Amino acid sequence: MKNAMLSFVLIITLGVSLFAADLSKEMLKQNKQVIKAAVAAISKKLPQKVDKYTQFTAISSKDLTLFYTFEINTGAKSDEAVRSEDKGRMGKYVTQGICKSSKYFLDSDINISYIYISAKTKAKLFEFDVTKSDCKK
């Protein structure tokens, strides 16, 4: 009787583990479809003016990350000055904004990356990568 009970518990545990693995694979597949659909839909509306300095120019994806690309008109400021003076301040606000506006994606374990480039030089200024755990802070 003891061996039968142990065998039953092992079979149930194995079944639950296999079910969880299948569910995880299905969720991964579904998330990749969601990302593909989001990229296709958003791309049709680009470029898009965000404010008087910023334009949303591209969206792409890799694995479970959405990459949003923005161009910033930095005026007379050099790229290095923008990097050193603005990255910290912008990072805080960008992360807060992503946590609110992209909650659905983040809750589905889809990560978000905002990439900012100079409209003038096309050089990368900074990148902010946000995951669900960043929004719990």
C-alpha positions as CSV (number, residue, x, y, z in Angstrom):
1,M,0.0,0.0,0.0
2,K,2.8,2.4,0.9
3,N,4.6,1.7,-2.5
4,A,1.3,2.2,-4.3
5,M,0.8,5.6,-2.6
6,L,4.3,6.7,-3.4
7,S,3.9,5.7,-7.0
8,F,0.6,7.6,-7.2
9,V,2.3,10.7,-5.8
10,L,5.2,10.4,-8.2
11,I,2.8,10.0,-11.2
12,I,0.8,13.1,-10.1
13,T,3.9,15.1,-9.6
14,L,5.3,14.1,-13.0
15,G,1.9,14.9,-14.6
16,V,1.8,18.4,-13.0
17,S,5.4,19.1,-14.1
18,L,4.7,18.1,-17.7
19,F,1.5,20.1,-17.7
20,A,3.4,23.2,-16.4
21,A,6.1,22.7,-19.0
22,D,3.5,22.5,-21.8
23,L,1.7,25.6,-20.4
24,S,5.0,27.5,-20.3
25,K,5.7,26.6,-23.9
26,E,2.2,27.7,-24.9
27,M,2.6,31.0,-23.1
28,L,5.9,31.7,-24.7
29,K,4.4,31.0,-28.1
30,Q,1.5,33.2,-27.4
31,N,3.7,36.1,-26.1
32,K,5.8,35.9,-29.3
33,Q,2.6,36.2,-31.4
34,V,1.5,39.2,-29.3
35,I,4.9,40.9,-29.8
36,K,4.8,40.3,-33.6
37,A,1.2,41.7,-33.8
38,A,2.2,44.8,-31.7
39,V,5.2,45.5,-33.9
40,A,3.1,45.3,-37.0
41,A,0.3,47.5,-35.7
42,I,2.6,50.2,-34.2
43,S,4.9,50.3,-37.1
44,K,2.1,51.5,-39.4
45,K,1.7,54.6,-37.3
46,L,5.4,55.7,-37.3
47,P,7.1,58.1,-37.2
48,Q,5.1,59.8,-34.4
49,K,5.8,63.0,-32.7
50,V,6.1,62.6,-28.9
51,D,6.9,66.2,-27.9
52,K,8.7,69.2,-29.4
53,Y,12.1,67.4,-29.0
54,T,11.3,63.7,-29.4
55,Q,10.0,61.5,-32.3
56,F,9.1,57.8,-32.0
57,T,10.7,56.4,-35.1
58,A,10.8,52.6,-34.9
59,I,9.7,49.5,-33.1
60,S,11.2,46.0,-33.3
61,S,11.5,42.9,-31.3
62,K,13.9,40.1,-30.3
63,D,12.8,37.1,-28.3
64,L,10.6,38.5,-25.5
65,T,11.7,42.2,-25.8
66,L,10.1,45.1,-27.6
67,F,12.5,47.8,-28.7
68,Y,11.2,51.3,-29.1
69,T,13.5,53.7,-30.9
70,F,13.2,57.5,-30.4
71,E,15.1,60.3,-32.0
72,I,15.9,63.4,-29.8
73,N,16.5,66.8,-31.2
74,T,19.3,67.9,-28.8
75,G,19.7,71.3,-30.2
76,A,23.1,72.8,-29.6
77,K,24.0,70.2,-26.9
78,S,26.6,67.6,-27.9
79,D,25.8,63.9,-27.7
80,E,28.2,63.5,-24.8
81,A,26.6,66.4,-22.9
82,V,23.2,64.8,-23.3
83,R,24.5,61.5,-22.1
84,S,26.1,62.9,-19.0
85,E,23.4,65.5,-18.1
86,D,20.1,63.8,-19.1
87,K,20.4,60.0,-18.7
88,G,19.8,59.7,-15.0
89,R,16.8,62.1,-15.0
90,M,15.3,60.6,-18.1
91,G,15.8,57.0,-16.9
92,K,13.7,57.5,-13.9
93,Y,10.8,59.1,-15.8
94,V,11.0,56.6,-18.7
95,T,10.9,53.6,-16.4
96,Q,7.9,55.1,-14.5
97,G,6.1,55.7,-17.8
98,I,6.8,52.2,-19.2
99,C,5.6,50.7,-15.9
100,K,2.3,52.4,-16.4
101,S,1.8,52.4,-20.2
102,S,3.2,48.9,-20.8
103,K,1.8,47.1,-17.8
104,Y,0.1,44.4,-20.0
105,F,3.3,43.5,-21.7
106,L,5.4,43.5,-18.5
107,D,2.8,41.4,-16.6
108,S,3.1,38.9,-19.5
109,D,6.9,38.8,-19.1
110,I,7.5,40.8,-22.2
111,N,10.3,43.2,-21.6
112,I,10.5,46.8,-22.9
113,S,13.6,48.7,-24.1
114,Y,13.6,52.4,-25.0
115,I,16.5,53.4,-27.2
116,Y,17.2,57.1,-27.7
117,I,19.3,58.3,-30.6
118,S,20.4,61.8,-31.6
119,A,18.3,63.2,-34.5
120,K,21.4,65.2,-35.6
121,T,24.2,62.5,-35.5
122,K,22.1,59.3,-35.4
123,A,24.4,58.2,-32.5
124,K,22.9,56.2,-29.7
125,L,22.5,58.4,-26.6
126,F,21.1,55.9,-24.1
127,E,18.9,52.8,-23.7
128,F,16.5,52.0,-20.9
129,D,15.6,48.3,-20.4
130,V,12.6,47.6,-18.2
131,T,11.3,44.3,-16.9
132,K,8.4,43.5,-14.6
133,S,10.7,43.5,-11.6
134,D,11.8,47.1,-12.3
135,C,8.2,48.3,-11.7
136,K,8.0,46.7,-8.2
137,K,10.7,49.1,-6.9
